[in-house]
Amino acid sequence: MALVNDHFLKLPNNYLFADIAKKVNIFKAQNPRADIISLGIGDVTQPLCPAVIEALHRATDEMASAGTFHGYGPEQGYDFLRDAILKNDFLPRGIHLDRDEIFINDGAKSDTGNIQELIRWDNSIAVTDPIYPVYIDSNVMIGRAGIKGDDGRWSNVIYLPCTAENNFIPQLPAQRVDVIYLCYPNTPTGTALSRDELKRWVNYALKNDTLIFFDAAYEAYIQHPDVPHSIYEIKGARRCAIEFHSYSKTAGFTGIRCGYTVVPKEVTVATLYGERLPLNPLWNRRQSTKFNGTSYLSQRAAEATYSPEGRLQIRKTIDYYMLNARHMKETLRKIGLKVFGGDDGPYLWVQAPSGMTSWRFFEQMLYNTHVVCTPGVGFGPSGEGYVRLTAFGTHEQTDEALERIKNFY
């Protein structure tokens, strides 16, 4: 008789965004004429840029000829993309990495969830709160998170609250922690850490022999020069941090699927016998066993984002979304709502009025303005009383949604 992994049974019945979709679909069924505008899930709306489309066409044509056909590729990614990443994402910032420290994936979500397989189930973990749900859910699946209490907190997870009271800058853990998850620019709050603030985390990790999982999926949206695009801009980070990147929001690859993970050779973990082992070959072994590599077409498309024309076209799209973010922030503040984020990231963190709960605010927005947001409590206990809005809509959708919200409030 096969027995279930009962850690899976500890997970909430539905993923956050599945719960939202269910509520929205029920409302649509009851109100078939309602024009719903979604500012909830962080999917993009602008098409792939011309440079990427051209690269996809060229790669597709290659697949049609025996002489240029590509079957299984290297699990770690093709050299042409890894070299482009090194040359464009890191060298201009004074960061020197080796090609075999770059691992191409099918989007950051996969690797941020899978990376925890490399460490023992009894390692302690700390997370900023609120947080991207995958970080905790993947640890629940392996049995590392413990039991979920009535307050929404997992018993074996150390929560680092990010609230308006501390300007959404988490405090360092009061005790030693084995692993810390950081995401900056942050989802869901849309806030960022300055260079000095990020340096505090690296120094903590070096002092306490702590491993940092750093999600930099939204680094392309950074507007201010004092906000690092990579944790490796901080001295010593190569010895304590693994970093995740994605083309999903940078270049609209939510339907193409491509990203990469950086595992420096200096990052090590301990065995029970006091030996130190580098994580790079362990991750390489894991990927070679469980992952057949990202498609050739996706990697050629990602390579095109680094061409001169590709970089200009992608910057134009990012500016398009950030114009939405500025417009949303200004409008919502004018009508009296408290709004955070949206300066270095494409998300806005909006405080519910009059002490309203996150889900009640979500329902009020849906029922009265036909605008979908994301309840903040779905991202963690400290998200209660907030909702997240995304700037990834079209200008027209965003303007219409803001007009509806303004008229209601």
GIRAFEN-V869124 format. One record per residue. N is the residue number from 1. PHI is phi as a letter, one per 20 degrees, with the letter a starting at -180 (* if undefined). PSI is psi in radians with two decimals (999 if undefined). BURIAL is b if it has 16 or more other C-alpha atoms within 10 Angstrom, else e. Layout:
{{N	PHI	PSI	BURIAL} {N	PHI	PSI	BURIAL}}
This chain:
{{1	*	2.21	e} {2	f	2.32	e} {3	d	2.44	e} {4	f	2.62	e} {5	f	1.77	e} {6	f	-0.13	e} {7	f	-0.54	b} {8	f	-0.50	e} {9	f	-0.24	e} {10	e	-0.31	b} {11	f	2.63	b} {12	g	2.66	e} {13	g	-0.61	e} {14	c	2.61	e} {15	f	2.58	e} {16	g	-0.87	b} {17	f	-0.38	e} {18	f	-0.67	e} {19	f	-0.74	e} {20	f	-0.81	b} {21	f	-0.67	e} {22	f	-0.81	e} {23	f	-0.70	e} {24	f	-0.72	b} {25	f	-0.65	e} {26	f	-0.76	e} {27	f	-0.72	b} {28	f	-0.73	e} {29	f	-0.63	e} {30	e	-0.36	e} {31	c	1.20	e} {32	f	-0.36	e} {33	e	-0.09	e} {34	f	2.32	e} {35	e	1.76	e} {36	e	2.29	b} {37	d	2.17	b} {38	e	2.06	b} {39	d	0.55	b} {40	d	-1.51	b} {41	f	2.52	b} {42	e	0.82	b} {43	e	2.69	b} {44	e	2.88	b} {45	c	-0.36	e} {46	e	2.50	e} {47	f	2.87	e} {48	g	2.54	b} {49	f	2.75	b} {50	g	-0.68	e} {51	f	-0.66	b} {52	f	-0.74	b} {53	f	-0.75	e} {54	f	-0.72	e} {55	f	-0.68	b} {56	f	-0.73	b} {57	f	-0.76	e} {58	f	-0.76	e} {59	f	-0.65	b} {60	f	-0.74	e} {61	f	-0.65	e} {62	f	-0.66	e} {63	f	-0.22	b} {64	e	-0.05	e} {65	c	2.40	e} {66	f	-0.58	e} {67	f	-0.42	e} {68	c	0.12	e} {69	f	2.52	e} {70	c	2.17	e} {71	e	-2.25	e} {72	g	2.30	e} {73	d	3.09	e} {74	f	2.39	b} {75	g	-0.51	b} {76	e	-0.21	b} {77	o	2.73	b} {78	f	2.55	b} {79	f	-0.58	e} {80	f	-0.63	e} {81	e	-0.71	b} {82	f	-0.69	b} {83	f	-0.67	b} {84	f	-0.66	b} {85	f	-0.85	b} {86	g	-0.79	b} {87	f	-0.61	b} {88	d	-0.63	e} {89	e	-0.41	b} {90	c	-0.83	b} {91	g	-0.72	e} {92	f	-0.35	e} {93	d	0.23	e} {94	m	0.36	e} {95	d	2.15	b} {96	d	2.02	e} {97	c	2.80	b} {98	e	2.69	e} {99	g	-0.71	b} {100	e	0.19	b} {101	e	-0.04	b} {102	d	2.25	b} {103	c	2.01	b} {104	f	2.42	b} {105	c	-3.04	b} {106	d	0.55	b} {107	p	2.57	b} {108	f	-0.49	b} {109	g	-0.72	b} {110	f	-0.88	e} {111	f	-0.60	b} {112	f	-0.49	b} {113	e	-0.63	b} {114	e	-0.39	b} {115	f	-0.51	b} {116	f	-0.16	b} {117	f	-0.38	e} {118	f	-0.20	e} {119	d	2.73	e} {120	f	2.68	e} {121	f	-0.38	e} {122	e	0.23	e} {123	f	2.51	e} {124	e	2.50	b} {125	c	2.57	b} {126	c	2.48	b} {127	c	2.53	b} {128	f	2.56	b} {129	c	2.05	b} {130	f	2.91	b} {131	b	2.75	b} {132	f	2.15	b} {133	g	-0.51	b} {134	f	-0.61	b} {135	g	-0.85	b} {136	f	-0.78	b} {137	g	-0.69	b} {138	f	-0.54	b} {139	f	-0.55	b} {140	f	-0.74	b} {141	f	-0.49	b} {142	e	-0.12	b} {143	n	0.24	b} {144	e	-0.38	b} {145	e	-0.32	b} {146	n	-2.42	b} {147	d	2.47	b} {148	e	2.20	b} {149	e	3.05	e} {150	f	-0.39	e} {151	e	0.09	e} {152	n	-0.01	e} {153	e	2.48	b} {154	e	2.43	b} {155	f	-0.52	e} {156	d	0.24	b} {157	d	2.31	b} {158	e	2.07	b} {159	e	2.36	b} {160	d	1.61	b} {161	g	2.39	b} {162	d	1.87	b} {163	c	3.00	e} {164	f	-0.54	e} {165	f	-0.56	e} {166	d	0.38	e} {167	l	0.50	e} {168	m	0.45	b} {169	d	1.91	b} {170	f	2.56	b} {171	e	2.61	e} {172	f	2.58	e} {173	g	2.52	e} {174	f	-0.35	e} {175	c	3.02	e} {176	f	2.42	b} {177	c	2.53	b} {178	f	-0.76	b} {179	c	2.39	b} {180	c	2.32	b} {181	e	2.20	b} {182	c	2.48	b} {183	c	1.95	b} {184	b	2.35	b} {185	g	2.53	b} {186	e	2.39	b} {187	d	2.14	b} {188	d	-0.19	b} {189	f	-0.29	b} {190	m	0.17	b} {191	e	2.99	b} {192	c	2.87	b} {193	d	2.41	b} {194	f	2.97	e} {195	g	-0.78	b} {196	f	-0.67	e} {197	f	-0.73	e} {198	f	-0.60	b} {199	f	-0.64	b} {200	g	-0.68	e} {201	f	-0.71	b} {202	f	-0.76	b} {203	f	-0.70	b} {204	f	-0.80	b} {205	f	-0.73	b} {206	f	-0.70	b} {207	f	-0.62	e} {208	d	0.14	e} {209	l	0.90	b} {210	d	2.49	b} {211	e	2.27	b} {212	d	2.23	b} {213	e	1.94	b} {214	d	2.01	b} {215	e	1.95	b} {216	d	0.56	b} {217	g	-0.43	b} {218	d	0.34	b} {219	f	-0.47	b} {220	f	-0.27	b} {221	e	-0.04	b} {222	f	2.31	b} {223	d	-0.46	e} {224	e	2.40	e} {225	f	-0.34	e} {226	e	0.04	e} {227	d	2.06	b} {228	f	2.49	b} {229	e	-0.32	b} {230	b	2.51	b} {231	f	-0.36	b} {232	f	-0.07	b} {233	f	-0.27	b} {234	e	2.26	b} {235	g	2.31	e} {236	n	-0.19	b} {237	f	-0.46	b} {238	f	-0.33	b} {239	e	-0.14	b} {240	b	0.01	b} {241	c	2.48	b} {242	d	2.37	b} {243	c	2.49	b} {244	d	2.36	b} {245	c	2.77	b} {246	b	2.55	b} {247	e	0.02	b} {248	g	-0.94	b} {249	e	-0.48	b} {250	f	-0.78	b} {251	c	0.23	b} {252	m	0.54	b} {253	e	0.40	b} {254	f	-0.47	b} {255	d	-0.12	e} {256	e	-0.68	b} {257	m	1.70	b} {258	a	2.48	b} {259	a	-2.93	b} {260	b	2.74	b} {261	c	2.43	b} {262	d	2.11	b} {263	c	1.62	b} {264	f	2.60	b} {265	f	-0.35	b} {266	f	-0.31	b} {267	f	2.13	b} {268	c	2.79	b} {269	c	2.86	b} {270	d	2.66	e} {271	e	2.99	e} {272	f	-0.30	e} {273	e	0.19	e} {274	n	0.04	e} {275	f	2.58	e} {276	d	2.31	e} {277	c	2.37	e} {278	f	2.48	b} {279	f	-0.42	b} {280	g	-0.92	b} {281	f	-0.49	e} {282	f	-0.75	e} {283	f	-0.66	b} {284	f	-0.72	b} {285	f	-0.72	e} {286	f	-0.83	b} {287	f	-0.70	b} {288	f	-0.50	e} {289	e	-0.73	e} {290	d	-0.06	e} {291	c	2.30	e} {292	e	0.22	e} {293	n	2.75	b} {294	e	2.57	b} {295	g	2.59	b} {296	g	-0.73	b} {297	f	-0.78	b} {298	f	-0.68	b} {299	f	-0.63	b} {300	f	-0.66	b} {301	f	-0.76	b} {302	f	-0.69	b} {303	g	-0.65	b} {304	f	-0.37	b} {305	f	-0.29	b} {306	e	-0.07	b} {307	f	2.76	e} {308	g	-0.79	e} {309	f	-0.65	e} {310	f	-0.74	b} {311	f	-0.73	e} {312	f	-0.74	e} {313	f	-0.70	b} {314	f	-0.68	b} {315	f	-0.65	b} {316	f	-0.72	e} {317	f	-0.74	b} {318	f	-0.74	b} {319	f	-0.62	e} {320	g	-0.85	b} {321	f	-0.68	b} {322	f	-0.44	b} {323	f	-0.71	b} {324	g	-0.80	b} {325	f	-0.77	b} {326	f	-0.76	b} {327	f	-0.75	b} {328	f	-0.79	b} {329	f	-0.79	b} {330	f	-0.79	e} {331	f	-0.81	b} {332	f	-0.62	b} {333	f	-0.62	e} {334	f	-0.52	e} {335	e	0.12	e} {336	n	0.08	e} {337	e	2.57	e} {338	e	2.14	b} {339	c	2.38	b} {340	c	2.86	b} {341	m	-2.87	b} {342	m	0.01	b} {343	e	-0.70	b} {344	c	0.22	b} {345	b	2.80	b} {346	e	0.31	b} {347	c	2.59	b} {348	d	2.42	b} {349	d	1.91	b} {350	d	2.21	b} {351	f	2.30	b} {352	f	2.47	b} {353	f	2.64	e} {354	l	0.64	e} {355	m	0.33	e} {356	f	2.56	e} {357	f	2.87	b} {358	g	-0.85	b} {359	f	-0.58	b} {360	f	-0.70	e} {361	f	-0.72	b} {362	g	-0.83	b} {363	f	-0.70	b} {364	f	-0.74	b} {365	f	-0.77	b} {366	f	-0.86	b} {367	f	-0.61	b} {368	d	-0.44	e} {369	c	-0.15	b} {370	l	0.59	b} {371	d	2.31	b} {372	e	2.27	b} {373	c	-3.08	b} {374	d	2.12	b} {375	f	2.23	b} {376	f	-0.54	b} {377	f	-0.36	b} {378	f	-0.28	b} {379	e	0.01	b} {380	p	2.84	b} {381	g	-0.66	b} {382	f	-0.10	b} {383	e	-0.11	b} {384	f	2.37	b} {385	n	0.12	b} {386	c	2.82	b} {387	c	2.71	b} {388	d	2.36	b} {389	d	2.50	b} {390	d	2.56	b} {391	e	0.24	b} {392	e	0.12	b} {393	f	3.03	b} {394	f	2.84	e} {395	g	-0.74	b} {396	f	-0.78	e} {397	f	-0.75	b} {398	f	-0.78	b} {399	f	-0.75	b} {400	f	-0.74	e} {401	f	-0.75	b} {402	f	-0.67	b} {403	f	-0.72	e} {404	f	-0.78	b} {405	f	-0.72	b} {406	f	-0.75	e} {407	f	-0.64	e} {408	f	-0.77	e} {409	e	999	e}}
